Amino acid sequence: MVALSGAHTIGQARCTIFRNRIYNETNIDSSFATSLKANCPTSGGDNTLAPLDLTSPNAFDNAYFRNLLSQKGLLHSDQQLFSGGSADAQVRAYSTNPTSFSTDFANAMVKMGNLSPLTGTSGQIRTNCRKAN
C-alpha cells in the first residue's frame, strides 16, 4: 500500500479534499500550510487545485516520500504513512531509494491489476464511491 500511495507523486487534489488538513492538523509543515491557504480559503474555492507533490508534480519519482518526511503530504491519508507508525520505515526507504520504489510500485500495480473484482449481479458499481448503493 505504501508503494501504491507513491502514485501521488503526480496529480492534483481539490481544495475541498485537503482544506481540513491545512487548517486543523498539526503534523503539517507550517510554511507549506501557509502557502496552500493562500489559494484555499476556509470557505469557497473548493475546486482550486494543488499538486499532490509540491517538489516535482509532473515527474514520477520518489519526491512524494521525501515530502512526507518533511510533513508536506497534501492529503491526510498521505501524511499518515509517515506519522510514527509501522509504515515509517518504508517511507524512509523509498525516500532514499528511487529504484526500490519504482520496482515495488510496478510489482504492486501488476498485482492489483490481477485482482478479479466482483461484477454483474455478484458486484456493484457504486454511484458514490464512499457508500454502498
N, C-alpha and C positions, 0 to 999 in steps of 0.2 A: 504494500500500500504506500509506503514511503517513496519508493521509486516511481510509482504511478502518479503520485502527487507532484512529482517533478515536472509534469506536463504544464504546470502553472508557470514555467519559465517563459511561456509565450501566452498571449491573450490579454484580455482586459475584463474588468468587472465594473458593474454599475454602482454608483454611489449608494443606492438603496441597500446593496448587499454588504458593503463594508462600513457604513455610517456608524453603526453601534460600536464597532471596534475602535474607530479613531476618536470617538468622543467618550467612551466609557471604560475601555480596557486599560490596564496598567502595564501589561507586558508588551508595550509598543514603544519604539524609539520616539522621543518627543519631537524631534525635528522632522521626522518622517510624518508623524501625525499632523503636525502643524502645516506641512506642505500640502497634505491631502485636504485639510479643512479649507484651504483657500478656494478649492473648486467643488467642495462637497459641504454645503452649509448644514446646519442642524435640521433644517426643513427645506424642501424644494431641491431642485437639481437632481432628482432621482436618477435620471438617465445619463448623467455625466459619467464618463468613463475614466478609469485609471488603469495603468498597466499592472498586471499581476506580479511582474518582475521589473522593478524600477531600474535596475542596473543595465539589463540588456533585453528589453521587451520583445525584440524581433529576432532573437537568436535562441536556438535550442541548445542550452548549455547548463552548467551547474550553478549559475549565479543565484538561482532561486534558493538554493540551500545556504549559500553564503549570506543571503539576505536574512534568512531565518536566524542565523547565529547573531545577527545584529538587531534582532527584534523588528525587522522590516518586512514581515509577512503581511500582505494586504488583507487576507481573509483570516477570520478567527480560526477556521479549521487548518489553515496553513501553519500559523504560529503554534498551534497545539502540537505539531510534530516536534517542536523544539521548546519544551516547557518543563524540563525536569523529569521527563518520563522515559519509558523504555525505547522510544524512537530517537532520542538524542544522539546516541552513538552512531546510528545510521545516517542521520543528517550531517553529523561531523564528517563521517567518512565520505559521503557524496560531495561535501563542500570542498574537499581537497583532492578528490579523485574523479575527474570528469569521465574517464574511460569506464570506471566501475559503474557510475551512474548510467551512462549510455547503454552499457551491456545489460544491466539489470532492468532498465526501463524497457528495452526491446524484448527481453525474455518475458517480462510481466505482461506486455501488450499481446504477445503471441498467446500466452496462457489465457488471458482474458478473452481473446478472440476465439478460443477453442471452447468456451463455455456454451452450453446449449440452453438458451433461455426458453421458458415456457411460452408457447404460442397458441393461437386459436382458442378453443374452449378450455384449454389447460392453463392458459395465462391471461394476461390483461395488459392492454396498452393504456396507461394512465393519461387522463386528460390533465391532471395536475400531478407532477412527479412527487410532490410532498405528501400525498394521501391516496389511499385506495379509492377507486371509483365507487 
